[in-house]
Amino acid sequence: MDYNDLRIYQLAKKLQNELYQDIIKIQYSWKIAEVDQVKRSSSSSSSNIVEGFGRKFYPKDFFRFLNISLASSDETQNHIITLNSKGYLDKIKSDYFVKNYKTLSIQTLNFMNFLRKKHKF
């Protein structure tokens, strides 16, 4: 088993790729801070799952990186809402991404709870 087998990683990477595809369409706004921030936070969500998985033999480290991933997922939602409110991302796309990043956050939290129970910390 590797990180590619984790459902939370699969969803995080899928959302990151889809979001990047839509962000590319905002060509005139590449200098807008939220565009850069949403790219960074969505990338951080999947990257921290991978980094945590690399420390799976140290469950508390794995948990800590999942917590960072969870925070990045929540941050991404905020940036998406901001992009929508400023008119850079349409409501349908914004709602889609927020809904799916919320799902990712819930799934990550559930996985964290599983690890906490399994390793009794």
C-alpha positions in Angstrom: 0.0 0.0 0.0 1.2 3.5 -0.7 -0.3 7.0 -0.5 -2.0 6.6 -3.9 -4.3 4.0 -2.3 -5.7 6.5 0.2 -9.1 7.8 -0.7 -8.4 11.2 0.8 -5.3 11.5 -1.3 -7.2 10.5 -4.5 -9.9 13.1 -3.8 -7.4 15.8 -2.8 -5.4 15.3 -6.0 -8.5 15.1 -8.2 -9.8 18.4 -6.7 -6.4 20.0 -7.0 -6.2 19.1 -10.7 -9.8 20.3 -11.4 -9.2 23.5 -9.6 -6.0 24.2 -11.5 -7.9 23.7 -14.8 -10.5 26.3 -13.7 -7.9 28.7 -12.3 -6.0 28.7 -15.6 -9.1 30.2 -17.2 -8.7 33.3 -15.0 -5.8 34.4 -17.1 -6.2 38.1 -16.5 -6.1 37.7 -12.8 -2.9 35.7 -12.2 -1.6 38.6 -10.0 -4.6 38.4 -7.7 -3.5 37.1 -4.3 -6.3 34.6 -3.9 -5.4 32.8 -7.2 -1.9 32.2 -5.8 -3.2 31.3 -2.4 -5.8 28.8 -3.7 -3.2 27.1 -5.8 -0.9 26.8 -2.7 -3.5 25.6 -0.3 -5.0 23.0 -2.7 -1.5 21.7 -3.4 -0.7 21.7 0.4 -3.7 19.5 1.0 -2.5 16.6 -1.1 1.2 17.2 -0.4 0.7 16.9 3.3 -1.2 13.6 3.0 1.8 12.3 1.0 4.4 13.6 3.5 2.4 12.2 6.4 2.1 8.9 4.7 5.9 8.8 4.4 6.0 9.0 8.2 3.4 6.3 8.7 5.7 4.4 11.1 5.4 7.4 13.4 1.6 7.7 13.8 1.7 11.0 15.6 3.7 12.5 12.8 1.3 11.1 10.2 -1.6 12.6 12.3 0.1 16.0 12.4 0.5 16.1 8.6 -3.1 15.0 8.2 -4.1 17.9 10.5 -2.1 20.3 8.2 -3.8 18.8 5.2 -7.2 19.3 6.9 -6.4 23.0 7.5 -5.3 23.4 3.9 -8.5 21.9 2.7 -10.5 24.4 4.8 -8.3 27.3 3.7 -8.9 26.3 0.1 -12.7 26.5 0.7 -12.2 30.1 2.0 -10.1 31.1 -1.1 -12.7 29.6 -3.4 -15.5 31.6 -1.7 -13.4 34.7 -2.0 -12.8 34.2 -5.7 -16.5 33.7 -6.2 -17.4 36.8 -4.2 -15.0 38.9 -6.3 -16.5 37.4 -9.6 -13.5 35.4 -10.6 -15.1 32.0 -10.2 -18.7 31.3 -11.1 -21.2 30.2 -8.4 -21.7 26.7 -9.9 -17.9 26.0 -9.9 -17.5 27.6 -6.5 -20.3 25.5 -5.0 -18.9 22.3 -6.5 -15.4 22.9 -5.1 -16.6 24.0 -1.7 -18.9 21.0 -1.4 -16.1 18.6 -2.4 -13.4 20.2 -0.3 -15.9 19.9 2.7 -16.2 16.2 1.8 -12.4 16.0 1.8 -12.2 17.7 5.2 -14.7 15.3 6.6 -13.0 12.3 5.2 -9.6 13.5 6.5 -11.1 14.1 9.9 -12.6 10.6 9.9 -9.2 9.1 8.9 -7.5 11.0 11.7 -10.1 9.7 14.2 -9.4 6.2 12.9 -5.7 6.7 13.5 -6.2 8.2 16.9 -8.3 5.1 18.0 -6.0 2.6 16.4 -2.8 4.0 18.0 -4.6 5.2 21.2 -3.4 8.8 21.4 
